[in-house]
Amino acid sequence: MIRLYSRNYYILLWALILFPILPEAAHALSEITNDDFIIILDQSGSMREKVPGNENKGYEKLPMSAYKSKGAIEGVNQIVDHIIKEGDYFALITFGNKADVLVSQQIGYDHERELIKERVIKLPFKDKKTDILAGLAKASELLNSLKTPQRRKILLMLTDGIEEPPGNSPFKEELFQKKFYKDMGDTIRFYKWDVVLVGIGEHTKENIQKIAQNLGLAVERAKTVENPNDGEELSKILVKFIDDRKNAFIQLEKKLIKLTLKPALFGGYETEYKKLPLKSFFDEDVEVILNTRQPVRFSSEGLGVSANPITLNFTPQQSQKLNLIFAYEGKRPEDGRIIGNYAFQFAEDSLRFYPYEGSYQVILPSWWEVYGLWAMLALAATLFLILLLIWIIRRVMAPEIRISVTTNGNLIGASMTIRRKKSFSIANDDFGGLSVPAKGLSCNTAARVTYLGRKQFKINAVDAAIEKDGKEYSELKLGLEKPFDLKDKSGKYLRFITIGNVAESDDDPFGGGYDSDSF
């Protein structure tokens, strides 16, 4: 066995160091979906038969002279050259007298492919026995050791004979065979390995189908190449078998799930939907069924995720969307991020899509990050509306003010409360309503004063004239504490008349309340 270790990690490291201006390239490399391939190849001498199926005709000395062994060698090498891509894992297991791992490695460079082909072309095909189950057992052991559950496992076995283990093989015993078939069959179904068994020659058909049946495989997974004309034809058939399996899969187009959960207005976080694109590369109708109890598992506590639909039906080459519904009920982390890994889980007999595992990043912005500005604007708008409402109310209502009237600083009449658009008289006779005496004037009603609101008054002359700053008026508008004079027709004066606020509140800009009013 040879091990040609991949240097992909070193390539990626140098790419990041030498080409920092191309981070997208590194990201794209990490998103490539790779597969694990295992070919199990018959090494018995019958692969060198001159006439396939007739050992009496003798054997070719060189494997490249016998079309079965030549076709197998060229088929494997073409698979290595054209089917296996960079980053794929490839293993070649041979079986005959025993099972050996000839190649087991991840493909990194072209020269690694050349080294593999050099080993394959030197295969002797000289074993006298055909321990098929030993080869399958070695493949199962190898696949279980890979620890790459997110990658597809594609396994192809090629033989030209029937099961004929050597005397020292544990698979000689029927009881051991039954146990092996059950255990490996359960493993194939549980991990969804893609297994194809290929027999060369019509005489292998029954045996190949029996092995497939014992492993619980569908009958179409047992292929028979009955009468290939030459090694080239056999090689093409083998390449097609493995190429069909490689290209028949459903791909999850994005491994990284990234989304932002919006804070709910009154606490917690809103539910968020994320659509994951899936693409079928099958040439037939296929169905994927997720586990109904837990279709997808996330590693973070408090993060609940459900999937819809549970069953996805694909027609050939069809794309579909899988909806994930996210809900978060935990405590928000200090950095506002939840990072972890996820894994989709499938029904027992369901086909899988790949990759079905990946990482996720959920952003949890704080309430203030999302609503803070809006909250402040809403608060400002609310305050504005409250003030506007107060203004409107006070405009609609009939405000009032408590006043007193003085002349030369002496109070005349009693203090009074007057409402907007209401009047009081300066008069010597009481005609009803509000009034203050017109002391010293020879007239009944000297003037009438109307409250206009906003601490403004309108004085209308009746039987006396209004004087202000040496000028005479029939009507005058004045505010509080603004003096004026009244003169009757005989020339007598009531001087320095002032309307004052009885309990003026300098602290209230609206002059509200019973005693004052800005209106």
C-alpha positions as CSV (number, residue, x, y, z in Angstrom):
1,M,0.0,0.0,0.0
2,I,1.2,3.5,-0.8
3,R,0.2,6.7,0.9
4,L,0.6,9.9,-1.1
5,Y,-0.4,12.6,1.2
6,S,-2.3,15.6,-0.1
7,R,-0.9,19.1,0.2
8,N,-4.2,20.9,-0.2
9,Y,-3.8,22.7,3.1
10,Y,-0.4,24.0,2.1
11,I,-1.8,25.2,-1.2
12,L,-4.5,27.0,0.6
13,L,-2.1,28.5,3.1
14,W,0.2,29.8,0.4
15,A,-2.8,31.2,-1.6
16,L,-3.9,33.2,1.5
17,I,-0.3,34.5,2.0
18,L,0.6,35.3,-1.6
19,F,-2.8,36.4,-2.9
20,P,-4.7,38.3,-0.1
21,I,-6.5,40.3,-2.7
22,L,-8.5,37.2,-3.7
23,P,-10.3,36.1,-0.6
24,E,-13.2,34.9,-2.8
25,A,-11.0,32.2,-4.3
26,A,-10.2,30.8,-0.9
27,H,-13.8,30.8,0.0
28,A,-14.8,29.1,-3.3
29,L,-12.2,26.4,-2.6
30,S,-13.6,25.6,0.8
31,E,-17.1,25.3,-0.8
32,I,-16.1,22.5,-3.2
33,T,-18.0,19.2,-2.5
34,N,-15.7,16.3,-2.6
35,D,-16.4,12.5,-2.5
36,D,-14.8,9.4,-1.2
37,F,-14.2,6.7,-3.9
38,I,-13.2,3.0,-3.3
39,I,-12.7,0.5,-6.0
40,I,-12.5,-3.2,-5.0
41,L,-10.7,-5.1,-7.7
42,D,-10.4,-8.9,-8.2
43,Q,-6.8,-10.1,-8.3
44,S,-7.4,-13.7,-9.2
45,G,-5.5,-15.3,-12.0
46,S,-8.7,-15.9,-14.0
47,M,-8.6,-12.1,-14.9
48,R,-5.8,-13.2,-17.3
49,E,-7.7,-15.8,-19.1
50,K,-7.1,-15.9,-22.9
51,V,-10.7,-16.7,-23.5
52,P,-13.0,-15.3,-20.8
53,G,-14.8,-18.0,-18.9
54,N,-12.7,-20.8,-20.3
55,E,-9.6,-21.5,-18.2
56,N,-8.7,-24.5,-20.4
57,K,-7.6,-22.1,-23.1
58,G,-4.8,-20.9,-20.8
59,Y,-3.7,-17.6,-19.4
60,E,-1.8,-14.6,-20.7
61,K,1.6,-14.0,-19.1
62,L,1.0,-10.3,-18.9
63,P,-2.1,-8.6,-17.5
64,M,-2.1,-6.0,-20.3
65,S,-2.4,-8.9,-22.8
66,A,-5.6,-10.3,-21.3
67,Y,-8.6,-8.1,-22.0
68,K,-10.3,-8.6,-18.6
69,S,-7.2,-7.5,-16.6
70,K,-6.3,-4.9,-19.2
71,G,-9.8,-3.5,-19.2
72,A,-9.8,-3.4,-15.4
73,I,-6.4,-1.6,-15.3
74,E,-7.2,0.9,-18.0
75,G,-10.7,1.5,-16.4
76,V,-9.2,2.3,-13.0
77,N,-6.6,4.5,-14.5
78,Q,-9.1,6.5,-16.5
79,I,-11.2,6.9,-13.4
80,V,-8.1,8.3,-11.6
81,D,-7.4,10.6,-14.5
82,H,-10.8,11.9,-15.4
83,I,-13.4,11.1,-12.7
84,I,-11.6,11.8,-9.4
85,K,-11.1,15.5,-8.9
86,E,-8.8,17.4,-6.6
87,G,-9.7,16.9,-3.0
88,D,-11.5,13.6,-3.6
89,Y,-10.4,10.6,-1.6
90,F,-9.5,7.5,-3.6
91,A,-8.7,4.0,-2.4
92,L,-8.0,0.8,-4.4
93,I,-8.4,-2.5,-2.6
94,T,-7.4,-5.8,-4.2
95,F,-8.7,-9.2,-3.3
96,G,-8.0,-12.8,-4.2
97,N,-6.1,-15.0,-1.7
98,K,-6.5,-12.0,0.7
99,A,-7.6,-8.4,0.7
100,D,-5.0,-5.6,0.5
101,V,-5.2,-1.8,0.4
102,L,-3.1,-0.8,-2.5
103,V,-3.9,2.9,-2.6
104,S,-5.5,5.1,0.1
105,Q,-5.2,8.9,-0.2
106,Q,-6.7,12.2,-1.0
107,I,-5.9,13.5,-4.4
108,G,-3.9,16.7,-4.5
109,Y,-1.5,16.9,-7.4
110,D,-1.4,15.5,-10.9
111,H,1.9,13.6,-10.2
112,E,0.0,11.7,-7.5
113,R,-2.3,10.4,-10.1
114,E,0.7,9.2,-12.1
115,L,2.1,7.4,-9.2
116,I,-1.2,5.7,-8.6
117,K,-1.4,4.6,-12.2
118,E,2.1,3.2,-12.1
119,R,1.1,1.0,-9.1
120,V,-2.1,-0.1,-10.8
121,I,-0.4,-1.1,-14.1
122,K,1.9,-3.4,-12.1
123,L,-0.9,-5.5,-10.6
124,P,0.0,-9.2,-11.2
125,F,-3.5,-10.8,-11.2
126,K,-2.0,-14.2,-10.0
127,D,-4.1,-15.2,-6.9
128,K,-5.7,-18.6,-7.0
129,K,-8.7,-17.8,-4.8
130,T,-11.4,-15.2,-4.9
131,D,-12.3,-13.9,-1.4
132,I,-14.9,-11.3,-2.4
133,L,-16.2,-10.8,1.1
134,A,-12.7,-10.1,2.4
135,G,-12.5,-7.2,-0.2
136,L,-15.9,-5.8,0.9
137,A,-14.9,-6.1,4.6
138,K,-11.7,-4.3,4.0
139,A,-13.6,-1.5,2.1
140,S,-16.1,-1.2,5.0
141,E,-13.3,-1.0,7.5
142,L,-11.6,1.7,5.5
143,L,-14.7,3.8,4.9
144,N,-15.6,3.7,8.6
145,S,-12.1,5.0,9.5
146,L,-12.3,8.1,7.2
147,K,-14.4,10.2,9.6
148,T,-15.9,12.3,6.7
149,P,-19.7,11.7,7.1
150,Q,-20.5,14.9,5.1
151,R,-19.0,13.3,1.9
152,R,-20.6,10.8,-0.4
153,K,-19.1,7.2,-0.3
154,I,-19.0,5.6,-3.7
155,L,-17.9,2.0,-3.8
156,L,-17.5,-0.1,-6.9
157,M,-16.5,-3.8,-6.8
158,L,-15.2,-5.7,-9.9
159,T,-14.8,-9.5,-10.1
160,D,-14.9,-12.1,-12.8
161,G,-15.6,-15.1,-10.5
162,I,-17.7,-16.4,-7.7
163,E,-17.0,-16.4,-4.0
164,E,-14.2,-18.9,-3.4
165,P,-12.3,-17.9,-0.2
166,P,-9.1,-19.6,0.8
167,G,-9.1,-22.1,3.7
168,N,-7.8,-19.6,6.2
169,S,-10.4,-17.0,5.5
170,P,-13.0,-16.3,8.2
171,F,-15.6,-16.0,5.4
172,K,-15.2,-19.7,4.7
173,E,-17.8,-20.2,7.5
174,E,-21.5,-19.6,6.5
175,L,-22.4,-18.3,9.9
176,F,-19.6,-15.7,9.6
177,Q,-20.8,-14.7,6.1
178,K,-24.4,-14.1,7.4
179,K,-23.1,-11.9,10.2
180,F,-20.9,-9.9,7.8
181,Y,-23.7,-9.4,5.3
182,K,-26.1,-8.1,8.0
183,D,-23.5,-5.8,9.6
184,M,-22.3,-4.3,6.3
185,G,-25.8,-4.1,4.9
186,D,-26.9,-2.1,8.0
187,T,-23.8,0.1,7.6
188,I,-24.5,0.8,4.0
189,R,-28.1,1.8,4.7
190,F,-27.3,3.9,7.8
191,Y,-24.5,5.9,6.1
192,K,-26.2,5.8,2.7
193,W,-23.1,4.4,0.9
194,D,-23.5,4.3,-2.9
195,V,-22.5,0.7,-3.8
196,V,-22.3,-0.9,-7.2
197,L,-21.2,-4.6,-7.8
198,V,-19.9,-5.5,-11.2
199,G,-19.4,-9.0,-12.5
200,I,-17.4,-9.8,-15.7
201,G,-18.9,-12.7,-17.6
202,E,-22.4,-14.2,-17.7
203,H,-21.4,-16.8,-15.2
204,T,-21.0,-14.1,-12.5
205,K,-24.6,-12.8,-12.7
206,E,-26.2,-15.1,-10.2
207,N,-23.4,-14.6,-7.7
208,I,-23.3,-10.8,-8.0
209,Q,-27.1,-10.6,-7.6
210,K,-26.9,-12.9,-4.5
211,I,-24.2,-10.7,-2.9
212,A,-26.4,-7.6,-3.6
213,Q,-29.4,-9.3,-2.1
214,N,-27.5,-10.4,1.0
215,L,-26.4,-6.8,1.5
216,G,-29.9,-5.5,1.1
217,L,-29.0,-3.6,-2.2
218,A,-31.5,-3.0,-5.0
219,V,-31.1,-5.4,-7.9
220,E,-30.0,-2.6,-10.2
221,R,-26.9,-2.2,-8.1
222,A,-25.7,-5.6,-9.3
223,K,-24.3,-5.1,-12.8
224,T,-23.0,-7.8,-15.2
225,V,-20.8,-7.2,-18.2
226,E,-21.6,-10.4,-20.0
227,N,-19.5,-10.5,-23.2
228,P,-17.2,-7.6,-23.6
229,N,-15.4,-7.7,-26.9
230,D,-12.1,-6.3,-25.6
231,G,-10.3,-4.5,-22.8
232,E,-11.2,-1.1,-24.2
233,E,-14.9,-1.8,-24.1
234,L,-14.6,-3.1,-20.6
235,S,-12.7,-0.1,-19.6
236,K,-15.4,2.2,-21.0
237,I,-18.1,0.3,-19.2
238,L,-16.3,0.6,-15.8
239,V,-15.7,4.3,-16.3
240,K,-19.4,4.8,-17.2
241,F,-20.5,2.9,-14.1
242,I,-18.5,5.1,-11.7
243,D,-19.2,8.3,-13.7
244,D,-22.9,7.7,-13.5
245,R,-22.7,7.2,-9.7
246,K,-20.5,10.3,-9.3
247,N,-22.9,12.5,-11.3
248,A,-26.0,11.1,-9.7
249,F,-26.5,13.2,-6.5
250,I,-28.5,16.0,-5.0
251,Q,-26.3,19.0,-4.0
252,L,-26.9,21.5,-1.3
253,E,-25.5,24.6,-3.0
254,K,-24.5,26.5,0.1
255,K,-22.8,25.0,3.1
256,L,-22.7,28.2,5.2
257,I,-26.0,29.3,6.6
258,K,-25.9,33.0,7.6
259,L,-28.9,35.1,8.7
260,T,-30.1,37.8,11.0
261,L,-32.9,37.5,13.4
262,K,-34.9,40.7,13.9
263,P,-35.7,41.7,17.5
264,A,-39.4,41.5,18.3
265,L,-41.0,44.9,19.2
266,F,-41.9,43.8,22.7
267,G,-39.0,41.5,23.5
268,G,-37.4,38.3,22.1
269,Y,-36.8,37.7,18.4
270,E,-39.0,37.3,15.4
271,T,-39.2,34.1,13.4
272,E,-37.0,34.1,10.3
273,Y,-37.1,32.0,7.1
274,K,-34.1,30.9,5.2
275,K,-34.3,29.2,1.8
276,L,-31.6,26.7,0.9
277,P,-31.2,25.8,-2.8
278,L,-31.0,22.1,-3.8
279,K,-30.1,20.8,-7.2
280,S,-30.7,17.2,-8.4
281,F,-28.2,15.7,-10.9
282,F,-30.1,12.5,-11.3
283,D,-31.5,11.5,-14.6
284,E,-34.6,10.0,-12.9
285,D,-37.2,11.0,-10.3
286,V,-35.8,10.8,-6.8
287,E,-37.1,11.6,-3.3
288,V,-35.5,12.9,-0.2
289,I,-37.2,12.5,3.1
290,L,-36.0,14.3,6.2
291,N,-36.3,12.9,9.7
292,T,-39.8,14.0,10.9
293,R,-38.8,14.3,14.6
294,Q,-35.6,16.4,14.0
295,P,-35.0,17.2,10.4
296,V,-31.9,19.3,11.1
297,R,-29.7,19.5,14.2
298,F,-28.1,22.7,15.4
299,S,-25.4,22.8,18.1
300,S,-26.5,26.0,19.9
301,E,-29.0,26.0,22.8
302,G,-32.0,28.2,22.5
303,L,-32.0,28.0,18.6
304,G,-35.0,26.2,17.3
305,V,-35.1,25.2,13.6
306,S,-37.7,23.4,11.6
307,A,-37.7,22.4,8.0
308,N,-40.4,22.6,5.3
309,P,-41.2,20.5,3.3
310,I,-40.0,17.3,5.0
311,T,-40.4,15.4,1.8
312,L,-38.7,16.7,-1.4
313,N,-39.5,15.2,-4.8
314,F,-37.1,15.9,-7.6
315,T,-37.6,15.4,-11.3
316,P,-34.5,14.9,-13.4
317,Q,-32.1,17.9,-13.2
318,Q,-34.6,19.9,-11.1
319,S,-33.8,22.6,-8.5
320,Q,-35.9,23.1,-5.3
321,K,-35.8,25.2,-2.2
322,L,-35.8,23.8,1.3
323,N,-37.2,26.3,3.8
324,L,-35.7,26.5,7.3
325,I,-37.7,28.3,10.0
326,F,-35.5,29.8,12.7
327,A,-36.6,30.9,16.2
328,Y,-34.4,31.9,19.1
329,E,-35.5,31.9,22.8
330,G,-32.2,32.0,24.6
331,K,-30.2,34.9,26.1
332,R,-28.5,37.2,23.6
333,P,-24.7,36.7,23.6
334,E,-22.6,39.8,24.3
335,D,-21.2,39.9,20.8
336,G,-24.7,39.3,19.3
337,R,-23.6,36.2,17.3
338,I,-24.4,32.5,17.5
339,I,-21.9,30.3,15.6
340,G,-22.0,26.6,15.3
341,N,-22.5,23.5,13.2
342,Y,-25.6,21.9,11.8
343,A,-26.4,18.5,10.3
344,F,-29.5,17.4,8.4
345,Q,-31.0,14.1,9.4
346,F,-32.8,11.8,7.1
347,A,-35.4,9.1,7.2
348,E,-33.9,5.6,7.5
349,D,-34.2,4.6,3.8
350,S,-34.0,8.1,2.3
351,L,-31.6,9.4,-0.3
352,R,-29.4,12.2,1.1
353,F,-28.3,15.4,-0.4
354,Y,-24.6,16.6,-0.1
355,P,-23.1,18.2,1.8
356,Y,-25.6,17.7,4.6
357,E,-23.4,19.2,7.3
358,G,-22.0,22.6,7.5
359,S,-21.7,25.7,9.7
360,Y,-24.0,28.6,10.5
361,Q,-23.8,32.1,11.8
362,V,-26.9,33.8,13.3
363,I,-26.7,37.6,14.0
364,L,-28.8,38.8,16.9
365,P,-28.9,42.6,16.9
366,S,-30.0,44.3,20.1
367,W,-33.4,46.0,20.4
368,W,-31.7,49.5,20.4
369,E,-29.6,48.7,17.3
370,V,-32.8,48.1,15.3
371,Y,-35.4,50.2,17.0
372,G,-33.4,52.9,18.9
373,L,-33.5,55.7,16.4
374,W,-37.1,54.9,15.6
375,A,-38.0,54.9,19.3
376,M,-36.4,58.3,19.8
377,L,-38.2,59.7,16.8
378,A,-41.4,58.2,18.1
379,L,-40.9,59.7,21.5
380,A,-40.2,63.1,20.0
381,A,-43.2,62.8,17.8
382,T,-45.3,61.8,20.8
383,L,-44.2,64.8,22.8
384,F,-44.9,67.0,19.8
385,L,-48.4,65.6,19.5
386,I,-49.1,66.0,23.2
387,L,-48.0,69.6,23.1
388,L,-50.1,70.1,19.9
389,L,-53.1,68.5,21.6
390,I,-52.7,70.7,24.6
391,W,-52.5,73.8,22.4
392,I,-55.6,72.7,20.5
393,I,-57.5,71.9,23.6
394,R,-56.7,75.2,25.2
395,R,-57.6,77.0,21.9
396,V,-60.9,75.2,21.8
397,M,-61.8,75.7,25.4
398,A,-62.7,79.1,26.8
399,P,-59.6,80.0,28.9
400,E,-60.0,82.5,31.7
401,I,-57.9,84.9,33.7
402,R,-58.1,86.5,37.2
403,I,-57.6,90.3,37.0
404,S,-57.8,93.5,39.0
405,V,-58.2,97.1,37.7
406,T,-56.2,99.9,39.3
407,T,-55.9,103.6,38.8
408,N,-52.8,105.3,39.9
409,G,-51.9,102.1,41.8
410,N,-55.2,102.1,43.7
411,L,-57.6,99.2,43.3
412,I,-61.0,100.1,41.9
413,G,-63.7,97.5,42.2
414,A,-63.2,93.9,43.1
415,S,-60.9,91.4,41.5
416,M,-62.7,89.4,38.8
417,T,-62.3,86.3,36.7
418,I,-63.0,86.9,33.1
419,R,-63.2,84.4,30.2
420,R,-61.9,85.0,26.7
421,K,-64.3,87.1,24.5
422,K,-66.1,88.2,27.7
423,S,-66.3,91.9,28.7
424,F,-66.5,94.1,31.8
425,S,-67.4,97.8,32.0
426,I,-65.8,100.8,33.5
427,A,-69.0,102.6,34.6
428,N,-70.7,104.5,37.4
429,D,-74.0,102.7,37.1
430,D,-74.4,98.9,37.5
431,F,-76.1,97.6,34.4
432,G,-75.6,94.0,35.3
433,G,-72.5,91.9,34.5
434,L,-68.9,92.6,35.4
435,S,-67.9,96.2,36.0
436,V,-65.6,98.5,37.9
437,P,-66.5,102.1,39.0
438,A,-65.4,105.0,36.8
439,K,-64.6,107.3,39.7
440,G,-64.3,111.0,39.0
441,L,-65.9,110.7,35.5
442,S,-69.3,112.4,34.7
443,C,-70.7,109.6,32.6
444,N,-72.6,106.4,33.0
445,T,-70.4,104.0,31.0
446,A,-67.0,105.2,30.2
447,A,-65.6,102.2,28.4
448,R,-66.0,98.5,27.8
449,V,-63.1,96.1,28.1
450,T,-63.1,92.7,26.2
451,Y,-60.6,89.9,27.0
452,L,-59.1,88.7,23.8
453,G,-57.0,85.9,25.3
454,R,-53.2,85.6,25.5
455,K,-53.3,88.4,28.2
456,Q,-54.6,90.9,25.6
457,F,-57.5,93.2,26.0
458,K,-59.5,95.4,23.7
459,I,-60.8,98.7,25.2
460,N,-63.8,100.4,23.4
461,A,-64.7,104.0,24.3
462,V,-68.4,104.4,25.1
463,D,-69.1,107.8,26.9
464,A,-65.5,108.7,27.4
465,A,-62.5,109.0,25.2
466,I,-59.4,106.7,25.5
467,E,-56.0,108.4,25.7
468,K,-52.6,106.8,25.4
469,D,-49.3,108.6,25.2
470,G,-51.1,111.9,24.4
471,K,-53.2,110.4,21.7
472,E,-56.9,109.9,21.7
473,Y,-58.5,106.6,20.6
474,S,-62.0,105.2,20.2
475,E,-60.6,101.6,20.4
476,L,-57.3,100.4,21.8
477,K,-55.6,97.0,22.3
478,L,-53.4,96.6,25.3
479,G,-51.7,93.9,27.4
480,L,-51.5,93.4,31.1
481,E,-49.9,96.2,33.1
482,K,-50.2,98.7,30.2
483,P,-51.7,101.9,31.5
484,F,-54.2,104.2,29.7
485,D,-56.4,107.1,30.5
486,L,-60.2,107.9,30.2
487,K,-61.5,111.4,29.6
488,D,-65.2,112.3,29.7
489,K,-66.9,115.1,27.7
490,S,-66.5,117.6,30.5
491,G,-62.7,117.1,30.4
492,K,-62.4,115.1,33.6
493,Y,-59.8,112.2,33.7
494,L,-59.5,108.8,35.2
495,R,-55.8,108.4,34.9
496,F,-53.3,105.6,34.8
497,I,-55.8,102.8,34.5
498,T,-54.0,99.4,34.6
499,I,-55.3,95.9,34.2
500,G,-53.2,93.5,36.2
501,N,-53.0,89.8,36.9
502,V,-54.1,88.9,40.4
503,A,-51.9,85.8,40.7
504,E,-49.6,85.8,37.8
505,S,-47.4,82.7,37.4
506,D,-44.1,83.6,35.7
507,D,-43.1,79.9,35.7
508,D,-46.0,78.8,33.4
509,P,-45.2,79.7,29.8
510,F,-48.9,79.1,28.9
511,G,-50.2,81.1,31.9
512,G,-52.4,78.1,32.5
513,G,-54.7,77.3,35.4
514,Y,-57.3,79.3,37.1
515,D,-55.1,82.4,37.6
516,S,-53.3,82.8,34.3
517,D,-53.5,81.9,30.7
518,S,-51.2,82.5,27.8
519,F,-54.3,82.6,25.6
